[in-house]
Amino acid sequence: EADIYQTPRYLVIGTGKKITLECSQTMGHDKMYWYQQDPGMELHLIHYSYGVNSTEKGDLSSESTVSRIRTEHFPLTLESARPSHTSQYLCASSAAGGTGNTIYFGEGSWLTVV
Amino acid sequence: AQTVTQSQPEMSVQEAETVTLSCTYDTSESDYYLFWYKQPPSRQMILVIRQEAYKQQNATENRFSVNFQKAAKSFSLKISDSQLGDAAMYFCAYAYSGTASKLTFGTGTRLQVTL
């Protein structure tokens, strides 16, 4: 299995709360990604990073924010959670270089906002 | 914009049999990659197989092989000698070479393996 870890795996929070989903990888990968996946649906890229201090928004608009202060760490934050944010969030990473490099995924964080 | 279409929401195969999962995509680019990812229930998504668009030869990984038809923009996955552990969601994905590995996914096919 890949060395990429997400916490928490499952979280139920109330509307308006601030939450941070943690993602860490020990493979030294420069590229990291956050995907959002509703149950039974496809994944949509919401954030990505080429390296430290680099962050870009993905194809799907998201109210979340990310930071990349360390190579191994790529947390995602929701300042004020809403029920529409209920989803699974998948963190991923890949080595620098070509597009064909394998992208490794974490186990995902299931977020439920009530 | 690139799109990936998986027209089979669910498929079922008997153990030891062969099954083919379909995927079509739309792109105006000529240099890209295609992938099949497997997502077991509550487990990590893992790469099954990848295909580089400029390679005519179909990729093969053990029991998994693809049928890549570039002109038809088709990329099907064949699983031979199916095993119970093959049961999962399978996602077809596309990445343009110039987009730093950003993947566009299809909606997935849920594969059931029966005894």
HADDOCK unambig.tbl for C-alpha pairs under 7 A between the chains (distance, minus, plus):
assign (segid A and resid 41 and name CA) (segid B and resid 107 and name CA) 5.28 0.50 0.50
assign (segid A and resid 41 and name CA) (segid B and resid 108 and name CA) 6.99 0.50 0.50
assign (segid A and resid 42 and name CA) (segid B and resid 105 and name CA) 5.83 0.50 0.50
assign (segid A and resid 42 and name CA) (segid B and resid 106 and name CA) 5.70 0.50 0.50
assign (segid A and resid 42 and name CA) (segid B and resid 107 and name CA) 4.29 0.50 0.50
assign (segid A and resid 42 and name CA) (segid B and resid 108 and name CA) 6.39 0.50 0.50
assign (segid A and resid 43 and name CA) (segid B and resid 105 and name CA) 5.97 0.50 0.50
assign (segid A and resid 99 and name CA) (segid B and resid 97 and name CA) 5.30 0.50 0.50
assign (segid A and resid 99 and name CA) (segid B and resid 100 and name CA) 5.55 0.50 0.50
assign (segid A and resid 99 and name CA) (segid B and resid 101 and name CA) 4.36 0.50 0.50
assign (segid A and resid 100 and name CA) (segid B and resid 33 and name CA) 6.34 0.50 0.50
assign (segid A and resid 100 and name CA) (segid B and resid 101 and name CA) 6.93 0.50 0.50
assign (segid A and resid 104 and name CA) (segid B and resid 46 and name CA) 6.80 0.50 0.50
assign (segid A and resid 105 and name CA) (segid B and resid 44 and name CA) 6.09 0.50 0.50
assign (segid A and resid 105 and name CA) (segid B and resid 45 and name CA) 5.73 0.50 0.50
assign (segid A and resid 105 and name CA) (segid B and resid 46 and name CA) 6.92 0.50 0.50
assign (segid A and resid 106 and name CA) (segid B and resid 44 and name CA) 5.70 0.50 0.50
assign (segid A and resid 107 and name CA) (segid B and resid 43 and name CA) 5.53 0.50 0.50
assign (segid A and resid 107 and name CA) (segid B and resid 44 and name CA) 4.39 0.50 0.50
